[in-house]
Amino acid sequence: MPGASLDAVKAALASAHPLPSVPAFAAVLATPGATAAAWLHLLTLDFVQAAWVARDAAREGVPRRARAVALALCFMAGPLGLLAHLAMRAIVQRSRRRSGIVILPTAG
């Protein structure tokens, strides 16, 4: 039923509401192509987010175990991984400020 997905998109665009209703959104995702596109979109966002978290954690000197937890959460539940990284980074920075340790930025 490829036409059903297109009809759902047209109905959502014609609606006065800025966001489609849940049934309209479900109708769009009912086709394998739309489901695959949505899945690839989410995976891409997870990979970009995880790459940033990995680089930032290395630059900030976050311990490897904390990096591993944040990266695993990035791939399993994207926003939780980012929040875990930001929390751990804040803890590491506060700890270093209290102890007087300075981390110099690395090249690259």
C-alpha positions, 0 to 999 in steps of 0.5 A: 500500500504505497499510496496509503503512506503518500495519502497520510503525508498529504493529509498531514500537510493539509491539516491546520495543526503543525504536527501530524496526529498520532494515527497519521504518523503511524500511517506514514510509518506503516510502510517498510520504506518509511520505517527504514528511512526513520530508522536510518535517521535515528541511527545517524543521529545516534552516531553523530552524537556518539562521535561528539561525546567520544571526542569531547570526553577524550578532550576533557579527560573523562575516564574511559569507563565513564566514556563507555557508559555514555557511549553505550547509552548514546546507542541505546537511548540517545539523549540519555547518553548525552546527559550522562556524558554532560553530567560526568564531564561536569563532575570531572571538571569540578573535581579537577578545579577543586584539586587544582589539576589543569588539562591542556587542550590536545591538538587535533 
